[in-house]
């Protein structure tokens, strides 16, 4: 049986960006250096937005940054959906970019006009993880990266005193675990999974809302309060099937980066133990940097600004970070790179 939807606001397919009366509920958020206006007839959808972006430090990158507008519409699904939502499929045409789960759940973006429409069915409110990351965050990240000229990276970032280190590596390499221990040992937390960088200045910004950790990451957490914070967090399941704690970074444990951080360098995290425990951090050979960066960031490597970003990052420094006996040793290596 085909799934069909109906909207309390009429047909959502005919002209998704037609001008109508202003939605009765709205929220302003400063995200990734941009000003976002979220508008909706649904308080529940705006609550999801606030859970994702409320209480974050406001980063500012450019005084002339354009404002962004995201409209959220809640629709009724005639037949209830069961099981995990379908993966998002990407489509583009005529300056519009779409991320589509099904006929009732999709995002439509017009990057040149700095606006987006997110449509979600009522049953998706029971799946806030997918709604937040695959529909709403897709709109936020795409508008910000294209509207502000940022290079979007899959990685983490921590720092101190206005300077940051970009943490790179494949899924499962330990980026989140190292970011956690950096937070526990006094570094500022910028982002766990997605980092956005101005290619000329190497200023990095991100969304420091949640930290996702597998259960085995707790074995090195010696602080009892931090252990409770993580172990009592909700558990989410990735598309890959991996279960992770979703620990809210805004609960007051550790420091979130109050401003965008100027990158002092980047490190590729390795699962291999260091031959010499005193030398975990090694510079990458110059001839290997371009290949390693492009292979690790295939999407970003095709975006405007990548060439300049790569040049600037080469000057800052790109390193390999081998595993020590304890994550604290890796944190100490990051502090060396930050000049502390």
C-alpha positions in Angstrom: 0.0 0.0 0.0 1.4 3.4 -0.9 1.9 5.9 1.9 0.2 9.3 1.4 0.3 12.4 3.5 -1.9 15.4 4.1 -1.0 18.7 5.5 -2.9 21.0 7.8 -1.6 23.8 5.6 -2.7 22.4 2.3 -0.8 20.8 -0.5 2.9 20.8 0.3 3.9 19.6 -3.2 2.6 22.2 -5.6 4.8 25.2 -4.7 6.8 24.5 -1.5 8.2 28.1 -1.3 5.0 30.0 -2.0 4.6 33.1 0.2 1.9 32.6 2.9 1.1 34.2 6.1 3.9 34.0 8.7 3.9 30.9 10.7 2.6 31.5 14.3 5.7 30.0 16.0 9.3 30.9 15.3 12.8 30.6 16.8 16.0 32.4 16.1 19.3 30.5 16.4 22.9 31.5 15.7 24.5 28.4 14.2 27.8 27.9 12.4 28.3 31.6 12.2 25.0 32.2 10.5 21.6 33.6 11.8 18.8 31.1 11.3 15.0 31.8 11.5 12.9 28.6 12.0 9.2 29.0 11.4 6.4 26.5 11.9 2.8 25.9 12.8 4.0 23.0 15.0 5.4 23.6 18.4 6.6 20.0 18.5 8.9 20.6 15.5 10.3 23.8 17.0 10.9 21.8 20.2 13.1 19.4 18.1 15.0 22.5 16.8 15.5 23.8 20.3 16.8 20.4 21.5 19.3 20.4 18.7 20.5 24.1 18.8 19.3 25.6 22.1 22.0 26.7 24.6 24.9 26.7 22.1 27.6 29.4 22.1 26.9 31.9 19.3 29.8 31.8 16.8 30.2 34.8 14.4 32.4 34.5 11.3 31.4 37.4 8.9 29.6 40.6 9.7 27.9 40.5 6.3 26.6 36.9 6.6 23.2 36.5 5.0 20.2 35.4 7.2 18.8 31.9 6.6 15.2 30.8 6.8 13.9 27.3 7.4 10.2 26.5 7.4 9.1 23.3 9.1 5.8 21.6 8.3 4.1 18.7 10.1 2.0 16.4 8.0 -0.4 13.5 8.7 0.5 10.1 7.3 -2.6 8.1 6.2 -1.0 4.8 7.0 1.3 4.6 10.0 4.9 3.8 9.3 6.7 1.0 11.1 10.4 0.2 11.4 13.4 2.4 10.7 12.9 5.3 8.4 14.1 4.9 4.8 17.6 6.3 4.1 17.6 9.8 2.6 18.0 9.9 -1.2 19.5 13.0 -2.8 18.0 14.8 -5.8 18.8 18.2 -7.4 17.3 20.3 -10.2 16.9 23.9 -11.2 18.9 25.2 -8.3 17.0 23.2 -5.8 18.5 20.4 -3.7 16.3 17.7 -2.1 16.9 15.0 0.6 14.0 12.6 0.5 13.1 9.8 2.9 9.6 9.2 1.6 6.5 11.1 0.4 5.9 12.5 3.9 9.5 13.2 5.0 11.9 15.4 3.0 13.9 18.5 2.9 13.9 21.0 -0.1 16.7 23.6 -0.2 17.2 26.7 -2.4 20.8 27.6 -1.3 21.0 30.7 -3.5 17.9 32.1 -1.7 19.2 31.0 1.7 16.1 29.1 2.6 14.8 25.6 3.1 11.6 23.6 3.7 11.5 20.6 6.0 8.5 18.4 5.9 8.0 15.7 8.5 5.2 13.3 9.4 3.8 13.1 12.9 5.3 9.7 13.5 8.8 11.1 12.9 8.4 13.0 16.2 8.9 9.6 17.8 12.2 9.3 15.9 13.9 12.6 16.9 17.4 11.2 16.0 16.6 10.7 12.4 14.4 13.8 12.2 17.1 16.0 13.7 20.2 14.7 11.8 18.8 13.6 8.5 16.3 16.3 7.7 16.8 19.4 9.9 20.5 19.3 10.2 20.9 18.5 6.5 19.1 21.9 5.8 21.2 23.8 8.4 24.6 22.4 7.3 23.9 22.8 3.6 22.7 26.4 3.9 25.5 27.4 6.2 28.3 25.8 4.1 27.1 27.2 0.8 25.9 30.6 2.1 29.0 31.3 4.2 31.6 29.7 1.9 32.6 27.1 4.5 34.4 23.8 3.8 32.3 21.0 5.4 34.4 18.3 7.0 33.7 14.9 8.7 35.7 15.3 11.8 36.0 16.6 15.3 37.6 19.7 16.8 38.9 20.7 20.2 41.1 23.6 21.3 42.1 26.2 23.8 42.6 30.0 23.9 41.1 30.5 20.5 43.2 27.8 18.7 41.9 24.4 17.6 43.0 21.0 16.3 41.1 19.2 13.6 40.7 15.5 14.4 40.4 13.3 11.3 40.1 9.6 10.6 37.6 6.9 9.5 34.6 6.1 11.6 35.7 4.0 14.6 39.2 5.5 14.6 38.6 7.1 18.0 37.7 10.8 17.2 34.8 10.9 19.6 36.8 9.2 22.4 39.7 11.6 22.0 37.3 14.5 21.9 35.7 13.3 25.1 39.0 13.0 27.0 40.1 16.4 25.6 36.9 17.8 27.2 37.5 16.0 30.5 41.1 17.4 30.7 40.2 21.0 30.2 40.2 21.6 26.4 37.3 23.4 24.7 34.9 21.3 22.7 33.9 22.6 19.2 32.4 19.7 17.3 32.3 15.9 17.3 31.2 14.8 13.9 31.0 17.8 11.5 33.4 20.8 11.4 33.0 23.8 9.0 36.1 25.8 8.1 36.7 29.2 6.4 39.3 28.2 3.8 41.2 31.5 3.9 41.4 32.1 7.7 41.1 28.4 8.9 38.5 29.6 11.4 36.5 26.5 12.4 33.0 26.3 13.7 30.6 23.5 14.6 27.6 22.4 16.6 28.6 21.2 20.1 25.3 19.7 21.2 25.8 15.9 21.6 28.7 13.5 21.9 28.2 10.0 20.6 30.1 7.2 22.3 30.1 3.4 22.3 30.0 1.7 25.7 33.6 0.6 25.5 34.7 4.3 25.6 33.7 4.3 29.3 36.5 2.1 30.4 39.0 5.0 30.4 36.6 7.4 32.1 37.9 7.7 35.6 35.9 10.6 36.8 32.7 9.2 38.5 30.6 12.2 37.6 31.5 12.1 34.0 30.9 8.3 33.9 27.4 8.8 35.3 26.7 11.6 32.8 27.5 9.4 29.8 26.2 6.0 31.1 22.8 7.6 31.9 22.5 9.3 28.5 19.9 8.0 25.9 21.1 5.4 23.5 20.7 5.9 19.8 21.3 3.4 17.0 23.2 4.5 13.8 22.2 3.4 10.3 25.1 1.0 10.5 23.5 -0.7 13.5 26.1 0.5 16.0 24.5 1.6 19.3 26.0 4.7 21.0 25.3 6.9 24.1 24.1 10.4 23.1 25.5 12.6 25.8 24.3 16.2 25.9 27.3 18.5 26.1 25.2 21.4 27.3 24.6 19.8 30.7 27.5 21.7 32.1 30.3 19.1 32.0 33.4 20.7 30.4 33.7 23.8 28.3 32.2 24.5 24.9 34.2 26.7 22.5 32.7 30.1 22.9 34.1 31.4 19.6 35.2 29.9 16.3 38.7 28.4 16.6 41.7 29.1 14.4 43.1 25.8 13.4 46.7 25.2 14.6 46.8 22.0 12.6 45.1 18.7 11.8 45.8 15.1 13.0 44.8 11.8 11.5 44.0 9.4 14.4 45.5 6.0 14.1 44.4 2.8 15.9 48.0 1.6 15.8 50.0 1.9 19.0 53.1 4.1 18.9 56.5 2.4 18.8 57.7 5.1 21.2 55.2 6.2 23.8 56.9 9.5 24.1 56.4 10.4 20.4 52.7 9.8 19.5 52.5 12.7 17.2 54.4 12.6 13.9 54.2 15.0 10.9 52.8 13.5 7.7 55.3 13.4 4.8 54.6 16.4 2.6 54.0 14.3 -0.5 51.3 12.3 1.3 49.2 15.2 2.7 47.0 16.0 -0.4 46.1 12.3 -1.0 45.3 11.6 2.7 43.1 14.7 3.0 41.2 14.0 -0.2 40.7 10.3 0.6 39.5 11.1 4.1 37.2 13.9 2.9 35.8 12.9 -0.5 32.7 15.1 -0.2 34.6 18.2 0.9 37.3 17.7 -1.7 34.7 18.4 -4.4 33.4 21.6 -2.8 34.4 25.3 -3.6 37.2 26.4 -1.3 38.9 23.0 -0.9 42.1 23.9 -2.7 42.7 27.0 -0.6 41.7 25.1 2.6 44.3 22.4 1.7 47.0 24.9 1.1 46.4 26.7 4.4 46.2 23.5 6.4 49.5 22.3 4.9 51.1 25.5 6.3 49.5 25.0 9.7 50.6 21.3 9.8 49.1 17.9 9.3 50.1 15.0 11.6 49.6 11.3 12.4 48.6 10.6 16.0 49.3 7.1 17.2 47.6 5.5 20.1 49.2 5.7 23.5 48.5 3.5 26.6 45.9 5.9 27.8 43.8 8.6 26.0 45.4 11.2 28.3 48.7 10.7 26.4 46.9 11.6 23.2 45.4 14.7 24.9 49.0 15.7 25.9 50.1 15.4 22.3 47.2 17.7 21.2 48.3 20.3 23.8 51.8 20.2 22.3 50.4 21.0 19.0 48.5 23.9 20.5 51.7 25.2 22.0 50.8 24.4 25.6 
